Amino acid sequence: MRAVDLGEWCEPSFARHETFHPRFGWLRKAYERNDPSAESVFHRSDATVALGVGKNMVNAIRYWSVAFGVLAPYKRPGDRIERYVPTPLARAIFDEGGWDPFVEDPATLWVLHWNLLQPPCLAPSWWVAFNLLDAQQFDDTVLAECIAEAVRSFEGWDNVVPGSIKKDADCVLRTYASRSSGRQGLDDLLDCPFRDLGLIEAVEGEARRYRFNTAPKATLPDEVIAYASLMFMARVSPGARSISLARLARDPGSPGQAFKVGERALFEALERVSTSDADLSVAEPAGLRQLHVNDSPAPVGHKLLGVHFERAADVRSWESMVGTRTSELKKARQTLTEQSDTIDVLRATSHVAAIDAELLLLEGVVA
């Protein structure tokens, strides 16, 4: 297993899913039912009714919505319990008139999968599985030991319970692969959308043995590969305008590792994107394949992500969504500030805190 600074990528967060893998509709439900300026739906006394699930599933939905980057926690001064605001990406996807509110386009699942593994990753066992597991075939025991070894090698994560790692390993497999044998219910077979990505498959003829599917992914759009590549470049090489495809394919945290695609598949996808976007080019100086970008990588990545969804449906561009939402929030903040002497001051303060938290997220994506 490769040595890596796990703390650079992940938070020490284990078994917070309450043994529930992400289900169809959970992320959209979290987005729709959460009121950023009020008490979090997850902490309300009627949370089970509002979300239509049991108590443990309420906690699981909260965890997954934050882990996938749909909601971001924040606190007002004096708050003991966190509140949540939608992230810019969540608004782009799930808002009315958004890119894919009902998650009908596989590209949305690929983007959410990528987002799950981004720092600060709240699913370290998932990150280890995709970035550090070298075994050609594995079961939950092999995966759990790989996670445990990664945790042991990182100083400061000494209190992780082995049982939590075991639960995580089992949940990783249930997120991406149907059980090849053993106990499984109908909902285990039908209700996890990320199995449709085909990232982990059962080994034929071997009970409860799995392997990563490294074949080309028919449902993985070129623009999503370009988006992930540029976001990775922005993170690992701040200020750079180029990166080798070898790094994009093999480095921990790279799109090649997250999507389980090789350098050739990355090269072909990025080359296709570059033919229609002047900001991007792929070159082979001295035989070394490199991705070049003419502007800051992150904004170009967001633009290209929007290109896919704009082509798939009549929806707003990324730039339009960010600009419109920022203007709406600033206008609402000014109104609340001006009227705070005539309306409920506490209520106004809650709204302003939520607005400030979301504006901070929006500023981050345009930087």
N, C-alpha and C positions, 0 to 999 in steps of 0.2 A: 504494500500500500504506500502511495506517495506521501511524503511529509508535506504538510500544509498547515498554515496558521488558521485553525478552525474558527478561532475567535474573531478573525478578520471578516469572516463571511456570515457567521451564525451567532444567535443568542442561545444560551443554555436552556432550551425549552423542550421538554420531553413529556410525551403522553398527555398532552393537554387536550387532545381530541376526544377524550373520554371513551376511547376504543371505536369511535365512529369515523369512518372515512367520509369524505365530502360526498353529498348526495345531490341528485338533480334538483335544481331549484333553490338550494340553500343560499347561494351567494346573492342571487337576485332578491330573495326574500329578505335577507339581511339589509340589502341596499334600500329596499322599498319601505320596510317597517321601522327603520331607524330614523329618529328625529334628532338632528345634530345639536339643536339648542335646548333640548329637553332631557329628562332622565333617559338613559339608554334603554332601549327595548329589552335588552338582555337582563337588566336589573329590576325591571318592573315586576310588581306582584302578579300581573296577568301575562307574564312573558310566554308561558306555555300556551295560552290561548291565542295571543297575538301571533305567535310563530307556528302554532299548530303542531307542536312536538312535545315530547316529554322533557323533564327538567334537565337531564344529562345532555340531551340533544341541544337544548338552548345554549349550554356552555360550549358544545362542539361547534355550533354555528358561529358563535362569537369568535372562537379561536380561528376557524377556517376563514372567516371574512377578513380578519386582520392578517393572517398568514398569507393569503392570496393577494393582499394589497387592495381589497375592496373598501375597507374602512380603516381609518387611522385614529388611534386613541388620542385624546387630549384632556387636560384638566383646567378648569377655571381656578383662579386664586381661591384657596379655601376648600376646594373640592376634595373629598376623600375617595370618591368613586369616579372612574374614568367615564367620559362621554366619547362619542365617536362621530367623525365627519367622513363623508365619502371622499375618496381620492380622485384626482383628475382622471385617471384611467377608468375608474369605476363609473364616473359620470359619462365619459365618452362611450362606454359600452352599454350601460343599463338605463341611462336617462331616457325620457320620452323623446323619440326621434333620434336616439343614440345608435351606435353602430350595430349592435346585436343584442337587444334587451332580453330576448328569450334564448340566447345561446344556441342558435340554430346553425351558425357557421363554425366548422371545426377550428378555424383560425383563432376564435376566441378562446377555446380550450388550450391551444398551444401558447397563446400569450399569457393566460393565467398560470399555466404550468411553469413557464419561464419566470413569471413574477414570484411564484412560490419560492424559487431557489435564489432570489436576489437578496443581497444584504440590506438590512439586518434580517437574515433568514430566521424565521420562527419555527422552522421544521428542519433542524439539523440532521435528523436521521434520513430525511429525504435527500438533503444535500449530499451527505456522505454516500448514499446509495448510488446517486448518479455521477458523482465526481471521484470517488475513491475506491469503489468496489471493483476489483480487477478480475474476479472469478468469472470464468466462461459460463459456468452454471452455478446456481446457488439455490438454497432454500432459506426459510426464515431463520434457521440457526446460524448459517454462514453469514447472512446479512446482519444479524444481531451481533455476532462477534466482530465483524468489520466496524460497526458503529461503536461498539465498546472499545475497540483498539484505538479508534480515532479520538474518542473521549479521553482515554487514559493518556494519550500522547500530548494532550493539551493541558498545560498547567492552569489550575483554577477551576476546573470542572470535576472536582473530586467527589461531589455528593450526588452524582447521578445514580439512581437506583437501577440495578440490572433488570428488574421487572418492568420498569418504564421503557427501557431500550427494547425489550422483547415485545412489548405492546406496539411500539413504533414500527419494528420490523414487520410484524404481522399486518399493520395498517398500511405500510408502504405497498406491500404486495396486493392488498385488497383495493388500494387506490388505482393500481394500474393493470392488474391481471386477475382474471377469474381463477378460482381454485381449480386445480387439475383433478383433485379428488378430495375426499373428506367431507365434513359437514358444511353445507352451504344452503342458505335459504333463497327463495325466489328473489327477494329484494337485493341479496348479495350479487346476484347475476345481472340484474337489470338497472340498478340505481346509481352507479358511479360513472359519471360522464367521461372521466379521464381514461377509462379502459378503452374508449374508442380511439385513442391515440396510437394504440398498438406498440407502446414502448417496452412492455414486459410481456413475454409470452411463455406459456407452459411448455416444458420439454416433453415431446411426444414419447409416450411409453414409460415415463419416469414420474412416479407419484410425487407431487408437491415439489418438483424441481422446476426452476425457471431460468430464463436467460434474457438479456436485453436484445431487442430487435434492432439490429444495426443497418437494416436494408433501407433504401430510400423511402421517404414517408409521403405517400400520395396526397394526404390532406394537409401537409405543411406548406403554406404559401411562401413563395420566394421573399415577399416583403416582410414576413415575420422573421425569416432568417436574417435579412438585412437589418431589421430593427434590433434584434438581439445582438448581432455582431457589433453594431454601432454603440449600443448601450454598454456592452462589455468593453469596447475600446475606451469609452469615456471613463469607465471605472478604473481599469488597470493601467491606462496610459494617459493620464490627464494632460490636456493640451496637445496631444499627438494628432496627426492627421492621417496616419497609416498604421497598419498592424499586419503581421504575417498571418496567412491562413493556417499555418501550422499551430499558432497560438489559439486561433479561433476554433480549431478542431480538437486540440488536446489539453489545453490548460485547464486546471480546476476552475469551475465557474463559467466556462466558455459555452457558447451555443452548441458546439459539437458534442460536448458532454451532456448537456441538458436534453438535446434532441436526439442523441445517439445517431449522429450522421458524421461521415468522414470528410476529409479535406476536399476530395473531388466533388462530392455533393454540394458542399458549401461554395466551392469555386463556381460550379455551374449555375447555382441559384443566384449568387451575387453578380455574375456576369450577365445573366438575363435582366436583372434589375438595372444594371448600369446602362443597358442599351436604351432605356426610356427615362433615365434620370441623370442629368448632367452633374449632379453633386457627387456621384459615386463612380468609381472606376476600379477595375481589377487589372493588375499588371504582373509580369513575371520577370523582373530584372535579375539577370544571372540565374534564372531558373527558380528563384524564390518567389512564390506567389504571395502577393500582398493586396490588401484592400486599402484604397485611398478615398478620402472624403475631402471635399473642398471647403467645408464649413465645420462648425462645432458638431461633433458626432451625434449628441443626444437630440437636438432639434431636428436634424435630418432623419434620424431614426423614427421619431414621432411622426414626422411628415409621411414617411414611407408606410408606416403602419396604417395611417389614415387613408393612403392611396388604395390599399387593398379593400378596406371596408367601403370607401366611396365608390369603388368599382362594383362591389357586390350589391350595393343598395344605395338608394338616394338618401344619403345622410350627410351631416355636416362634417367638414374637415376638422382635423385636430386643432389647427390654428384658430379656426372659427369658434370651436367649442371653448377653448381656453380663454380667448379674448372676450367672448360674450359673457361667460361665467364670471370672469374677473370684474368686468364692468358692472354686472348685476350685483355682485357682492359689495363692491365699493359704494355703489349708490344706496344699497340697503343699509350699509354701515353708517353712512352720512345721515340718512333719514332717522335711524335709531338714535344716533348721538344728539341730533337736534331736538328730537321729541322726548328725550329721556326725562324731562321735567314734567311732562304731562301724561305719561303712561307709567305702567308698573316698572319701576326702576330695576328690580331684580330680574324681571322677564327680559327687559332690554339688555341688561348686562349679559344674560345667558346667550342671547342672540348674537351680540357683538363678539363674545368669546368664540362661538362657533364659526362666525364669519372670519375672524382673525386666523383661526386654525386652518380653515380651508384655503384662505389666501396664501398662507405660508406654503402649503402644498403646491399651489399653482405657481408660485414664484420659483419653486424648486425645479419644475419641469421646463421652464422657459430659460433657465440660467444657461 
